[in-house]
Amino acid sequence: MEDRTERRLIVHHVIRALILGSIAFYIAHLQLTNNLTLYIAPRMTIYVKLASLGLYLVAVIQIYHAFRLWNRQEEEPEEGCSCEHDPAPHSLGRNLLVYGLFVIPLAAVFFTPDTTIGSSMAANKGFNLSASSVIKQKESQSASAEVAYASASVTTNTSGAAVISTPDAGSPGQSAAKQQSPGSGDAKLEKLFPGDEFTEAYAKLGIQLYKQPVVEVKEKNYMETLTAVDLYLDNFIGKKLSIKGFVYRDDTLKENQFILGRFAVQCCTADALPYGVMVDFPEANHYDKDSWLNMTGTVSKTTYNGQEIILLKADKIEKIKPADDPYVYPDYDFG
């Protein structure tokens, strides 16, 4: 191997080591400053930490190769390899492009402060004000399947008369009534909160929330609580509800309205979706976007973009500091 080629390989090994080491260092920095969960859900952080250890190891290996070449102790790659490819890209432009794909994002994250996503991201993704919309969609699809199954079950008997077959317990036509849980024994509340295969857990939670003087939307079960209230909204009309979150406002809202909510994260902030409630308050425009509030209000309902949603008529609003962990997460043990 010519000396020039060796020097180029040494440079490439060193650059790769710096890139890999920088990524690993940045992950360690986020962990030490308790900011890793600004980007990754807590349940995923262990995998990111293990990945950073792997990156450190590969960076050390790159330095080792560079060191061996520097001391001319490593055999030339071409001699030990029957392949015809070059050990490293020769084009300067190609090298700049490849390394730039890593260096530019790294520079951006190192020279910009760690921050949370807020109103700007919510405006791009759209605020979800109907937490139970997915469940309602599943119920609608199930009902359509039930109708289709019932239609397919219409047969004719030997006399030519139409006969409707009754679906068995395991058929797609299984009715919601048959899925209702025996519940706590409070027949009145069970009637208020009927459940089916999609909503049984939310019906039980709804009963618990209904018994409380103030429905508190806590960080744990944030999504589940909003879903239960939204799913059985008519039952909660007039009840008090307490919630914390950041203020979101756009041109579709009236002057006396804003949205208070949080981002729900499944794995990382890339999949984060904003969920919240619409707030009605005469002095709503006194609160800036992304400011954090703790508020209590009376549950009502309104229509927004064709959907019936929760409207919280504010009784008490208090400005607070942003939560240490601004995001909320699904409770995978729920139900």
C-alpha angles and dihedrals in degrees: 000000000000119000091243093056091047091052091050091050091050090053091050093050091049093048091049090049091051092050095047092043091049092053091049091046091051091052090050090048091053091049094049092049092046090240099115091096089059085077107019132046112248093245090058099047094089090061092049091050091051089049091054090054089052091050091051090051094050090047090054090050090053091052090048091054091048090050092051092050091048089057092042090237097124122084117241110267092230092059094055096038127070091198119107097219122115117253091234138009112275100198113093091208092052092049092050091049095049096044092039090062087066103029098052096053089044091052089049095053093043095049099041124070121252108258142168128246115253143149096342092057091041089055090055096045099036124238115267108221095171107064091179095054093105092051092047089051091052091049090050092050090047091050090050090050089049091053091048091049092049090050091050089050093062105108135164126246127221091277091054096251119138116254124193113215116221111234115238125235094270098045126108087250093067104142126235091238092062089053095057115121121234084239126188096321094257097126094188094055092042088056090050092049108039115180137200135181090293101038107032094105092046090049090056091047090047091056091051092049092045091059092056119092089223122025103225116201100211126190090249107067091009093142094038092051094049090046093051093048092046093046093052096028097146090059092056098048108127095016123120119252129189123201140163127210148109126295119252125184134172138168094273092068127083122242091258093052140076136156122246115198153121137240114255112214125199102179108338141350090270089073095039116132126191118237127179150118133274113247126209114202129147092227096041092130090065090076119078126223114274093016112135122237139183107207141171123201147153118273116241133148139239140167122259124176089346094307128111106234142172115277114194114203101208119234099166130017126184127182112231139177116266113272116263087241105032094191133076126214136209115264101235090191092057114119 
